Amino acid sequence: MLIVLVIATLFIATVTVLPLLRCTHWTVRVMDFPRVQIAFCAAILLVTQCVFLASQMTVVGLCILVTALCLIWQLWWVLPYTRLWPIEAKASRADDADNQLSIMTSNVLQDNRNSGALIDLVAEHQPDILVTLETNSWWENQLGVLDAEMPYSVKCPLENLYGMHVYSRLPFSKPVISYLVEHDVPSIHLLLELRTGHQVQMHFVHPAPPSPTENAESAERDAELIVIAKRVAETRGAAVVTGDLNDVAWSASTRLFRKISGLLDPRIGRGMFNTFHADYPFLRWPLDHLFHSSHFRVKNIKRLPSIGSDHFPLFTVLVYDPAGRAEQEGLDADAEDHAQAKEVAEEQNVSKRDVPKLEG
């Protein structure tokens, strides 16, 4: 029993320490994802150590200390995404529909053929914006029924799992399809006009993940997010970034994105809203994101039912309320953060100038 628990302690310690490395290889960066699962295993291990090895204090004392430190460290990352934490983006109870912006984000899974489920969700929730990821020509044809009610659109059908479509009830200008880092991975950028006439910079993203079947490194994903963050940070206008970031909300890279961009995360203090993997409840984490500037408050955010994809759709309702900007504050970037962001972008030879400028 002692040997087994010592090995388990070493395993928990290893997967906890790995994400601290600046290494971008997928075998390291994948350890950012299962922090909740690692914390759960560490808690079980800690209880087991205390119950079964209480009499062998020499070795067990060290194991208990290591396991406890690992548990505390993992909880430090994930607790902000629970109701135990103060909310970051303030709530709004305003009923003025003209100031509301509702967004549905859905990675449909390219080979999924249950398009009717997504169309039904759109009919039920009536989002102002629908952004779909992994949509190819087949999906574009199926979603053509939305064109009548959502007449404004940007369509980028691809067969490589990175197709993207944006459908809108609200008018927009300056739509651009960009390939910021990789030649076959698009992002969509546009200037949306709310019902009040106010304009919002919208950035829709789906960078490739670090994995054995995609990019061996996270460098491409991280660089795309950083240059968008830099572009958002230089404007005083309202902004929203949403999509499947192929990164978890609590990773160091997403945290750096939030620091550089200055955007708020509506999940802080509200919940994790795990959108992936839809088929495996114990292996779920938040991959589909929405970040917004302090011009907005949050009226609602929720995970929607399955549409047959490996991702659940995410539905968010924001309220434009720039008068309350001073009451909301995200993360601040220091000199080290800016230096790291510069290094990440330069490694992929990209800059904020590659991101479309959407000034009104």
Number of C-alpha atoms within 10 A of each C-alpha: 8 13 8 8 19 17 12 17 23 14 14 20 19 13 18 21 14 16 19 13 9 10 14 17 16 18 15 19 24 20 18 22 21 17 23 20 15 20 22 15 15 26 17 12 21 20 14 14 22 15 10 13 17 12 10 11 12 9 11 19 16 13 23 23 13 17 28 19 15 23 24 13 15 22 17 12 17 19 17 21 23 16 14 12 14 13 19 22 26 19 15 16 10 14 10 9 10 12 17 22 21 18 22 28 27 25 28 25 21 20 15 14 15 16 17 12 14 21 15 12 18 16 12 9 13 16 21 19 22 21 25 29 25 24 29 23 15 15 22 20 10 14 18 11 11 19 13 9 13 20 12 17 20 17 18 20 19 20 13 12 20 24 25 27 22 20 23 21 20 16 15 18 15 14 16 18 17 18 16 25 25 14 8 15 19 22 24 23 23 21 23 24 16 19 15 11 11 14 19 24 25 21 23 24 27 27 25 26 23 24 15 11 7 11 15 15 20 24 21 23 23 27 27 29 27 27 27 23 23 23 19 27 19 13 14 10 18 21 24 19 22 19 25 27 24 21 27 24 29 21 19 17 21 17 18 22 26 24 23 26 29 23 26 25 23 26 24 22 19 20 20 24 23 23 24 23 17 20 14 9 10 11 14 20 23 25 22 27 24 25 21 25 28 27 23 28 27 24 20 15 20 17 18 19 15 18 24 18 22 17 27 26 27 23 21 19 19 21 23 24 16 14 10 13 14 9 10 16 15 17 17 12 16 10 8 9 16 15 10 13 23 17 13 22 22 13 11 17 10 19 20 19 12 15 24 19 18 23 13 13
